[in-house]
Amino acid sequence: MTPALTDAQISAAATLKPIAVVGKDAGIPDEALIPYGRSMAKVEVRALPQQAGRNGRVVLVTGISPTPAGEGKTTVTVGLVDGMNVLAGREDAPAQVAGSVTMAALREPSLGPVFGKKGGATGGGHAQVAPMEQINLHFTGDFHAITSAHNLLCALIDNHIHQGNELGIDPRTITVKRALDVNDRSLRHTVIGLGGKAQGVPRENGFEITVATETMAVFCLARDLTDLKERLGRITVGQTFGGEPVTAGMIGPNGAQGAMAVLLKDALNPNLVQTLGGSAALVHGGPFANIAHGCNSVMATRTAQRLADWVVTEAGFGADLGGEKFMDITAPAGGFEPAVSVVVATVRALKLQGGMTLAEVQAGADAAVSAGDAGAAERHLQALEAGVVNLQRHVENMRRFGVPVVVAVNRFGQDTDAELAWLRGWCEHHEIPVAVADVWAQGGKGAVELARRVVEVVEQAEAVRAEAEARMADAAALLTTEDPHEVPGWAPLYPADLPVAHKIETIVEQIYRGARVEYAPLARRQLAELEAAGLDRLPVCMAKTPYSFSDDPSVLGAPQGFTVTVREVVARTGAGFVVVLTGNVMTMPGLPASPAADQMDVGVDGTVTGLF
């Protein structure tokens, strides 16, 4: 039996189109394309045609709670993009997709997980974005620019204090930490300014991973360069000795935002690459979803909407984290309305959620039966049945936003026909549109069924909405209805003017299914400070373990009735949300016992091994 090719081998064997051809196919004129070698380019948004674009429908791909068994959310996202484009060229294509163009809008991988536990993040098998190696490593330098801009702000703050501290900044209140896009637990808590008067003012400090910084969040939520500078200037860096807030816009005679924007101006342009199926993909920005808002840049999604009829984007981790944040933070900031949510699940992960061990899951039912375990098949189905509650919870949650849901079952080689049939039947019994996606092995061809389901549910939802609006003779009634969910279509989980504490409790109760929220003394004091500063109406960005609905990563399935402990509440005034830290979530991860870096090397011919 011929061994299967690895993701890296499949990517290396692919023949990529020149990036100029990818750009031309996507409707990007030559003057708007800034090539980075043969297979990557920046898209200068200002140089795109000014006429109205396509205003493509936005498809959000999210998933169940992640497990070590893997879900392949990015793989399904890339496969769906290619599947939509395959379907668009078929004679039997639905009217809404026939002849259309679908584009991906994805996050850039962080070097933290690339060299840490997860490894690369460009999809897998025949459903990858390429060039895989460059995207997973330095790419076009965006993260280096963001790291530099963020650290420049930190340097300007400390220099201001060293040069006389005209603003009267209390060094003990400085909240902005330095950044590094590598997992390094030793830098979580540091002391700087040692060595005498000439070396600066000693104070406690620390590092966050670049993708957890407010600069990254600002970068990803900004609509253009002007918005970027305004948001950078609003970043709260600390307080004066009198307790007044100090922002980045107050540092220096003109504020720090101008210099920071100088470092970010080129990075702000989205990056154009391609899938192995030849579809265009904008890969840009990369905040984590467990400690930040977890979605690619607003610039990339809005640009893709101008260029394509359908835009498939992905939110990090499960629907309780990245999915919720997309609906409550990213979509409102970007001004785009998601048309459908695709929840990715795997038989493997659901069996793990149902109590099966990782070794059993990875071996698969057929292997156990072949080894003489007669009851293995039934035991695997029982675990699947026990674990499907996790999928059910995520589907119910995404429906709370008024958006239709499709379940994508990402097929793995160990999945049996009986297991896939059971899961499909369960979805159909609960009236959840479902499709099995065999994208790792087949690429876009393996996602045509999923593409059809997506188009069908969007068409049905739009018809229902049109009918509802037609019934409302008075247009003012549509605008003044008290409950936005009375009109079919997307709406955030909570009203914008709800206090932060109530927003936290709404997420815990309605998305996590917890019974109550307990606030540590520091968090209570910070909530009071937010209210006093008039910042207690901002959206909420929960920082929570991705592995459980609760704040305890060991609690799998679909728990309920638990208490979520909030230890800290931090206003990100530039990003425009409040970060709520729960459990033991850290903004600077550490490396695992066996990091992916241990397996990486580069040969004399420049070939990288062990990356993916």
Helices and strands as residue ranges (DSSP letters): H 7-13, H 19-25, G 30-32, E 33-35, E 41-43, G 45-47, E 57-63, H 73-88, E 102-106, H 111-115, E 123-124, E 127-130, H 132-136, H 142-162, G 171-173, E 178-180, G 185-187, E 190-192, G 197-199, E 203-205, E 207-209, G 210-212, H 214-221, H 225-233, E 236-239, E 245-247, G 248-250, H 257-264, E 271-275, E 280-283, H 298-307, E 310-314, I 319-323, H 324-325, I 326-330, H 331-334, E 338-345, H 347-353, H 358-363, H 365-370, H 376-399, E 405-410, H 417-429, E 434-437, H 439-442, G 443-447, H 448-471, H 475-480, G 484-486, H 500-507, I 508-512, E 516-519, H 521-532, E 540-543, E 563-572, E 577-582, G 596-599, E 601-602, E 608-609
